[in-house]
């Protein structure tokens, strides 16, 4: 039992009466009796209110939550009482989640049913457990709150961001992909068979402009061709030490996995076969390239529990596996990072060996904090040291990226929030231009 503000205010009258007994001695007994009476009434009121306040509550949560995005959790409440109830409802999501609001207040009419909801943001992939539900109700006289715990423990899995796939589908159906930076899903490109004409958009190749149609319509018009289908895309995800660093509450590996999963989904929609290699100091997972929507599910099961390690990535083992298991020409998308000069040289050597048999695409995460340190104005000696180190790291990074470009690799160096869009758009652009 927890006293309400009303109950506490009424109870405090007793000590005031006892304090006044210094001037009126008879008030001491009155004050003591007042305190005892209020306590008894509050206890009886609480017990009776708890007995007649019958409420059924259950949590509705998907068994697959999405990493780094808002997941909505519902709580269904059904009153089986003839009285109106004022309730405080609190859930116990995993403590590792970011849950801004855990407690809500509502009023239930007699035999009423209500749904309330809140959002929670998982910060890491893996298995987690929700706790019990907790109800707190106001007693009939308003003197106290009764409490009740409803068993509701359940296991959930946090996967890479699945909601981004649903959003992508909705935007594609409503033809609003360009509004959020994505190319259209049905993006026609270079091939041998002419398909149609459409208005020019900024990322179109100038060689595709139909000048006769442009002259007739007085605005740039682009020719579209059917894209060749049934190609291979292999995603290589580095889970080594350079992917452990956190950006905006998520590890670099988390951003890479979200982007890889989305890229796999789009590639499957384009009828490409998608495969996966996850590696750190050893090969953690290999999924051979396959077509079909079921392949996205296979990749998802392999990726959801992958965690970064503090070990150096073994590029030699990963690319050796690729050479032995992926003989057909493919787009090789390597999600990694380039900070350490030694690791950069290893990646450069193995990636360069892919070209021209395969088409390598190296995807790295740009750390805004590193750029901020390199551009800061030093205020003290330690600031100057940090700036020098950051500038040196960025120089090595740019040298490595430039070397990769010279060896035939395409490069994406994107901010965390732009990584998925950048990876998907580059894949569509390469496919549209017949690079695969």
C-alpha positions as a printed Julia matrix, in Angstrom:
436×3 Matrix{Float64}:
   0.0     0.0     0.0
   1.23    3.49   -0.92
  -0.41    6.56    0.56
  -1.73    9.05   -1.94
  -1.17   12.78   -1.54
  -4.7    13.06   -0.19
  -4.1    10.27    2.33
  -0.78   11.79    3.37
  -2.35   15.23    3.83
  -5.13   13.81    6.0
  -2.66   11.74    8.01
  -0.48   14.79    8.72
  -3.34   16.41   10.58
  -2.52   14.0    13.43
   1.06   15.21   13.99
  -0.17   18.8    13.81
  -2.67   18.08   16.58
   0.05   16.43   18.64
   2.3    19.44   18.1
  -0.5    21.72   19.29
  -0.76   19.68   22.52
   2.02   21.88   23.94
  -0.66   24.53   24.31
  -3.72   22.26   24.59
  -2.68   18.97   26.26
  -5.95   17.24   25.41
  -5.07   17.39   21.69
  -2.3    14.78   22.15
  -4.83   11.97   22.54
  -6.93   13.36   19.69
  -3.87   13.47   17.42
  -2.86    9.91   18.28
  -6.38    8.67   17.7
  -6.54   10.57   14.4
  -3.37    8.89   13.11
  -4.57    5.43   14.16
  -7.99    5.97   12.65
  -6.64    7.22    9.33
  -4.24    4.26    9.09
  -7.0     1.74    9.77
  -9.41    3.35    7.31
  -6.67    3.55    4.66
  -5.77   -0.13    5.09
  -9.38   -1.32    4.93
 -10.06    0.96    1.94
  -6.98   -0.38    0.16
  -7.79   -4.04    0.77
 -11.41   -3.7    -0.34
 -10.47   -1.65   -3.4
  -7.82   -4.16   -4.42
 -10.31   -7.03   -4.07
 -12.98   -5.48   -6.28
 -10.55   -4.03   -8.84
 -10.2    -6.95  -11.23
  -8.12   -6.13  -14.32
  -6.68   -8.4   -17.0
  -3.54   -7.09  -18.71
  -1.29   -8.52  -21.39
   1.58   -7.24  -23.5
   1.55   -7.5   -27.3
   5.06   -7.41  -28.75
   6.57   -8.83  -31.9
   9.02  -11.66  -31.34
  11.3    -9.8   -33.77
  12.23   -6.25  -32.85
  14.26   -3.93  -35.08
  17.6    -2.51  -34.03
  18.07    1.23  -33.64
  14.5     2.21  -34.5
  11.26    2.83  -32.63
   9.37   -0.41  -31.95
   5.83    0.03  -30.7
   4.74   -2.13  -27.76
   1.04   -2.48  -26.88
  -0.56   -3.31  -23.54
  -4.16   -4.56  -23.63
  -6.24   -3.92  -20.51
  -9.71   -5.26  -19.73
 -11.61   -4.27  -16.6
 -13.81   -6.93  -14.98
 -14.94   -4.6   -12.25
 -18.26   -2.82  -11.82
 -16.42    0.28  -10.66
 -14.44    2.89  -12.57
 -10.71    2.48  -12.06
  -7.84    4.97  -12.17
  -4.68    3.06  -13.05
  -0.97    3.59  -13.5
   0.47    0.96  -15.86
   4.2     0.27  -16.04
   6.07   -2.24  -18.18
   9.56   -3.72  -17.72
  11.31   -3.67  -21.11
  14.95   -4.84  -21.2
  17.2    -2.34  -19.47
  19.49   -2.29  -22.52
  16.7    -0.65  -24.54
  16.12    3.07  -24.74
  12.55    3.51  -23.46
  11.61    7.17  -22.93
   8.2     6.45  -21.31
   7.56    3.29  -19.28
   4.54    4.39  -17.2
   1.13    5.65  -18.31
  -2.0     6.73  -16.5
  -5.53    5.97  -17.66
  -9.08    5.58  -16.44
 -11.09    2.44  -17.11
 -14.88    2.52  -17.09
 -16.74   -0.51  -15.7
 -16.0    -3.58  -17.88
 -14.11   -1.33  -20.3
 -11.27   -2.51  -22.56
  -8.41   -0.21  -23.56
  -5.13   -0.38  -25.43
  -2.14    1.74  -24.56
   1.25    1.73  -26.24
   4.78    3.02  -25.93
   7.94    2.92  -28.03
  11.28    1.35  -27.19
  14.54    1.47  -29.14
  16.86   -1.57  -28.92
  20.52   -0.57  -28.84
  22.08   -3.91  -29.81
  21.12   -7.11  -31.58
  20.6   -10.43  -29.75
  18.2   -12.12  -27.31
  16.47  -10.11  -24.58
  13.69  -10.54  -22.03
  10.74   -8.38  -21.05
   9.76   -8.47  -17.39
   6.33   -8.37  -15.72
   3.58   -5.79  -16.0
   2.85   -3.62  -12.96
  -0.52   -2.04  -12.14
  -1.15    0.62   -9.53
  -4.74    1.65   -8.77
  -6.31    4.37   -6.65
  -8.45    3.17   -3.75
 -12.14    4.02   -3.6
 -11.67    6.76   -0.99
  -8.54    8.02   -2.7
  -6.4     7.57    0.4
  -3.88    5.15   -1.11
  -2.73    3.17   -4.15
  -2.82   -0.6    -4.37
  -0.24   -2.45   -6.49
  -0.38   -5.66   -8.48
   2.24   -7.52  -10.5
   1.04   -9.46  -13.52
   3.44  -12.18  -14.76
   4.35  -11.35  -18.35
   7.97  -12.38  -18.89
   8.78  -13.22  -22.5
  11.79  -13.54  -24.76
  12.32  -11.37  -27.83
  14.99  -11.2   -30.49
  16.45   -7.96  -31.77
  17.2    -8.18  -35.47
  18.75   -5.74  -37.91
  16.33   -2.99  -38.86
  13.34   -4.84  -40.38
  11.16   -1.74  -40.29
  13.3    -0.1   -42.97
  12.24   -2.85  -45.38
   8.57   -2.25  -44.64
   9.03    1.5   -45.08
  10.86    0.91  -48.35
   7.98   -1.22  -49.65
   5.41    1.39  -48.69
   7.4     4.18  -50.34
   7.92    2.08  -53.46
   4.18    1.39  -53.78
   3.36    5.07  -53.4
   6.23    6.14  -55.7
   7.81    8.29  -52.97
  11.28    6.72  -52.8
  12.96    9.83  -54.19
  11.63   11.87  -51.28
  13.86    9.99  -48.83
  16.85    9.67  -51.13
  16.29    6.22  -52.66
  16.22    5.56  -56.35
  13.01    4.0   -57.6
  12.84    0.24  -57.13
  11.94   -0.3   -60.79
  14.98    1.52  -62.14
  15.59    0.71  -65.8
  19.08    1.07  -67.14
  21.49    0.32  -69.91
  20.88   -2.76  -71.97
  20.12   -3.72  -75.53
  16.35   -3.41  -75.53
  14.72    0.03  -75.49
  11.9     0.26  -72.95
  10.52    3.8   -72.66
  11.15    7.54  -72.32
  10.88    9.57  -69.15
  11.89   12.95  -67.77
  15.57   13.35  -66.9
  16.6    13.13  -63.21
  19.95   14.39  -61.83
  21.64   10.96  -61.49
  20.93    9.88  -65.1
  23.83    9.42  -67.52
  24.08   12.18  -70.15
  24.55    9.53  -72.85
  21.0     8.32  -72.2
  19.41   11.66  -73.12
  17.17   11.45  -76.18
  17.88   14.78  -77.87
  15.03   14.54  -80.38
  12.49   13.94  -77.61
  14.15   16.71  -75.59
  13.71   19.16  -78.45
  10.07   18.18  -78.96
   9.14   18.53  -75.28
  11.46   21.43  -74.48
  12.87   19.65  -71.42
  15.5    16.88  -70.94
  14.14   13.4   -71.72
  15.99   10.15  -70.95
  15.84    6.79  -72.75
  15.3     3.74  -70.54
  16.48    0.21  -71.29
  15.76   -3.1   -69.64
  18.43   -4.06  -67.11
  20.03   -7.47  -67.36
  18.85   -9.71  -64.54
  20.03  -12.74  -62.57
  23.41  -11.54  -61.41
  25.32  -12.33  -58.21
  25.79  -10.02  -55.23
  27.97  -11.15  -52.33
  27.96   -9.17  -49.08
  31.15   -9.34  -46.99
  30.68   -8.01  -43.45
  33.76   -7.27  -41.35
  33.06   -7.97  -37.65
  36.6    -7.16  -36.47
  37.89   -4.56  -34.07
  37.45   -1.54  -36.33
  33.7    -2.18  -36.39
  33.39   -2.04  -32.58
  33.38    1.76  -32.35
  30.02    3.34  -31.52
  28.36    6.17  -33.45
  25.12    7.65  -32.11
  24.54    4.74  -29.74
  25.09    1.94  -32.28
  28.25    0.13  -33.31
  29.65    0.51  -36.8
  28.84   -3.16  -37.3
  25.16   -2.46  -36.55
  25.02    0.2   -39.25
  26.79   -2.12  -41.68
  24.4    -5.0   -41.0
  21.33   -2.77  -41.42
  22.67   -1.55  -44.76
  23.64   -5.07  -45.87
  20.2    -6.46  -45.08
  18.46   -3.66  -46.97
  20.78   -4.09  -49.93
  20.08   -7.83  -49.95
  16.34   -7.16  -49.98
  16.56   -4.75  -52.92
  18.9    -7.1   -54.85
  16.46   -9.99  -54.39
  13.67   -7.76  -55.7
  15.85   -7.2   -58.8
  16.07  -11.0   -59.23
  19.75  -11.17  -58.26
  21.27  -13.99  -56.24
  22.63  -12.75  -52.9
  25.26  -14.39  -50.7
  26.94  -13.5   -47.42
  30.36  -13.78  -45.74
  30.79  -12.63  -42.13
  34.36  -12.62  -40.86
  36.67  -11.31  -38.17
  39.84  -13.22  -37.2
  38.05  -16.25  -38.65
  35.06  -16.96  -40.88
  31.89  -16.65  -38.78
  29.29  -17.33  -41.44
  28.95  -18.15  -45.13
  25.7   -18.26  -47.11
  26.0   -19.22  -50.81
  24.31  -16.87  -53.3
  20.66  -17.68  -53.95
  17.63  -15.95  -55.38
  14.21  -15.44  -53.85
  12.7   -13.71  -50.85
  13.51  -16.7   -48.61
  17.19  -15.82  -48.99
  16.64  -12.56  -47.1
  15.31  -14.61  -44.18
  18.39  -16.84  -44.28
  20.69  -13.83  -44.2
  18.66  -12.32  -41.38
  19.08  -15.4   -39.21
  22.84  -15.3   -39.8
  23.19  -11.6   -39.07
  20.94  -10.96  -36.06
  23.31  -12.35  -33.42
  26.66  -11.28  -34.97
  28.69   -9.18  -32.52
  31.93   -7.29  -33.2
  35.14   -8.63  -31.69
  38.37   -6.91  -30.73
  40.33   -9.19  -33.08
  42.04   -8.07  -36.3
  40.02   -9.02  -39.4
  41.59  -11.82  -41.44
  41.03  -10.47  -44.96
  43.18  -13.26  -46.43
  40.87  -15.99  -45.08
  37.72  -14.16  -46.15
  38.88  -13.48  -49.7
  40.31  -17.01  -50.01
  36.87  -18.4   -49.16
  35.39  -16.07  -51.75
  37.83  -17.24  -54.42
  36.99  -20.89  -53.74
  33.22  -20.6   -53.38
  32.26  -17.75  -55.74
  33.59  -18.44  -59.21
  30.86  -16.58  -61.13
  31.33  -12.84  -61.65
  29.67  -10.91  -58.84
  29.36   -7.55  -57.19
  31.42   -7.98  -53.99
  30.23   -5.48  -51.36
  32.74   -5.22  -48.48
  31.39   -3.51  -45.34
  34.46   -2.54  -43.33
  36.37    0.47  -42.03
  39.74    2.03  -42.78
  41.57    3.58  -39.85
  44.65    1.48  -39.21
  47.28    1.78  -42.02
  48.29   -1.9   -41.78
  44.71   -3.12  -42.12
  44.19   -0.7   -45.01
  47.13   -2.21  -46.89
  45.78   -5.74  -46.4
  42.32   -4.75  -47.63
  43.85   -2.94  -50.6
  45.88   -5.98  -51.64
  42.99   -8.44  -51.48
  40.36   -6.13  -52.95
  42.57   -5.23  -55.9
  42.9    -8.94  -56.71
  39.13   -9.15  -57.27
  39.17   -6.81  -60.25
  38.38   -7.32  -63.13
  36.87  -10.8   -62.59
  34.58   -9.39  -59.9
  33.34   -5.86  -59.3
  34.41   -4.75  -55.78
  32.45   -2.15  -53.84
  33.98   -1.07  -50.5
  31.55    0.51  -48.03
  33.0     2.43  -45.1
  31.53    4.58  -42.34
  32.64    8.18  -42.01
  33.09    9.12  -38.35
  31.83   12.71  -37.84
  33.68   12.92  -34.52
  37.01   12.29  -36.25
  36.32   15.02  -38.79
  35.28   17.33  -35.94
  38.55   16.74  -34.08
  40.6    17.29  -37.24
  38.89   20.63  -37.86
  38.8    21.99  -34.31
  40.68   25.1   -33.22
  43.0    24.01  -30.38
  42.39   25.71  -27.05
  45.07   23.83  -25.15
  47.96   21.45  -25.75
  45.83   18.28  -25.62
  43.5    19.71  -28.3
  46.44   20.22  -30.63
  47.54   16.62  -30.08
  44.04   15.29  -30.78
  43.8    17.38  -33.93
  47.12   16.1   -35.22
  46.2    12.45  -34.59
  42.76   12.85  -36.2
  44.23   14.59  -39.24
  46.84   11.84  -39.62
  44.18    9.1   -39.47
  42.03   10.9   -42.04
  45.02   11.28  -44.34
  45.74    7.53  -44.21
  42.06    6.83  -44.77
  41.85    9.04  -47.87
  45.05    7.56  -49.27
  43.63    4.04  -48.87
  40.3     4.98  -50.48
  42.1     6.64  -53.39
  44.26    3.55  -53.9
  41.18    1.33  -53.92
  39.55    3.5   -56.57
  42.69    3.31  -58.71
  42.59   -0.51  -58.48
  39.03   -0.68  -59.86
  36.92   -0.65  -56.69
  33.87    1.52  -56.23
  33.86    3.37  -52.9
  31.14    4.5   -50.51
  32.29    6.57  -47.55
  29.06    7.71  -45.92
  27.81    9.12  -42.65
  25.99    6.57  -40.47
  22.51    7.91  -41.2
  23.18    7.83  -44.96
  24.9     4.45  -45.21
  21.85    2.37  -46.18
  20.57    4.82  -48.79
  24.06    5.27  -50.25
  24.7     1.5   -50.52
  21.34    0.76  -52.17
  21.62    3.65  -54.61
  25.16    2.69  -55.64
  24.06   -0.91  -56.27
  21.17    0.3   -58.44
  23.44    2.7   -60.29
  26.03    0.0   -61.03
  23.33   -2.36  -62.19
  21.63    0.3   -64.32
  24.91    1.07  -66.1
  25.6    -2.56  -66.87
  28.69   -2.73  -64.64
  27.76   -6.14  -63.24
